[in-house]
Amino acid sequence: MSEQYTTGVVVTGKVTGIQDYGAFVALDAETQGLVHISEITNGYVKDIHDFLKVGDTVEVKVLSIDEEHRKMSLSLKAAKRKQGRILIPNPSENGFNTLREKLTEWIEESELTK
């Protein structure tokens, strides 16, 4: 297995085979992993072919690497979750104050207007 892959990284691969239990994804010429059917999406997957086909290019997250048995577990849904976190801004970065901060301001303002 290639040493360039570590648990937790998101990589691009190509679907090389589909079985009832999951899809095989080639990450490079020497490295292939399995996306178990439970790691395709958050919802129920009745037919894996509704989501993937051989030749699809996909982004997957490396869940685990078993060097001894030369197996790699991959996840489509974990890769999508990571992408979603990147796109969701942190509320504190948007310039909003907490209720405690605003309450103090409002009390000070109301005392000035008395």
N, C-alpha and C positions, 0 to 999 in steps of 0.2 A: 504494500500500500504506500501511496505517496506520503511523505512526511510533511508536505505543505498544508495538509488539512488537520485542523484541531477541533475538538469539541466546542460548539458554540458559534463557529463561523458560518456566515451565509455565503453560499457559492452558487454559481450557475452550472447547470448540467443539462444533459439531453436524455429524454426517456428512450430507453433501448428495449424494454420489454414490459408487458403487463400481464399480471396473473390476478386471480380472484382476490388474493390477499394483499396485493400491493403492486407498486411499479418499481422497476429497476432503472436507476439513473446513472449514466456515465458522467463522471466529473472531469476525467481526462482519459487518455488512451489506456492507462493502466489501472485506474481507480473507478470502482462502481459501488453504489450503495442501494439500499432498499428503502423506499418510502412505504411504510405499512399503510393499509387502507384507513386506519384510524388517524393517520397523520396527514391526510389530504385536505380536510376541511373540518370546521367545528361541527357541522351538521352530520346527519346520517348519510352514508354513501351506500346506496343500493347497488349501483353499477359503476365501477371505477372508470369505465369507458365514457361516462357522462362528463368526466373531469379531465381525463388525460388520454392522449393517444401516442403511439410510438412516433418519435421524431420531434415531439414538443420540446422546446427549450424552457426550462423551469429554474426558479431560484429556490434553493432548499437550504435548511439549516442542518448542520451536522449535530446529531443528538448524541451519538456514541460511536466509538471506534474500537473494534476487537481485533487487534493485530494478530493474535494467536490463530483465530479462525478466519482472518482476512475478511471481516464483515464490517459494514458501516451502516448505521441507522440514520435516516434522513427524515426531515419533516417539511412539508409545504406550508402547513398552517402556522408553524412556529416562525418561519421566515416571513410570512405575511404579518404576523403580530409584531415582529420587530420593525418592519417597515411602517406600520401604523403608529408605533410609539414615536418614531422619528418625526412623523407628520403632525402629531398633536403637540401644540405648544404648551409649555409650562405656564399656568395662569400667572404665576408671580413675575414672569418675564413680560407680561402684557401691560404692566403698569397699574394693576388693580391693587387696592389696599385691602387688608383683612378687615373684618367687621370690627374687631377690637380697635384697630387704628382709626377707622372712620368714626366710631362711637366717641372716641376721645376728641376728635376734631369737632364733631357736632356739639358736644357738650361745651367746648370752649367757645364755639361760635354763638351758641344760645346764651351764654353768660355775657358775651359782649353786647348783645342786642337788648339786654334787660335795662 
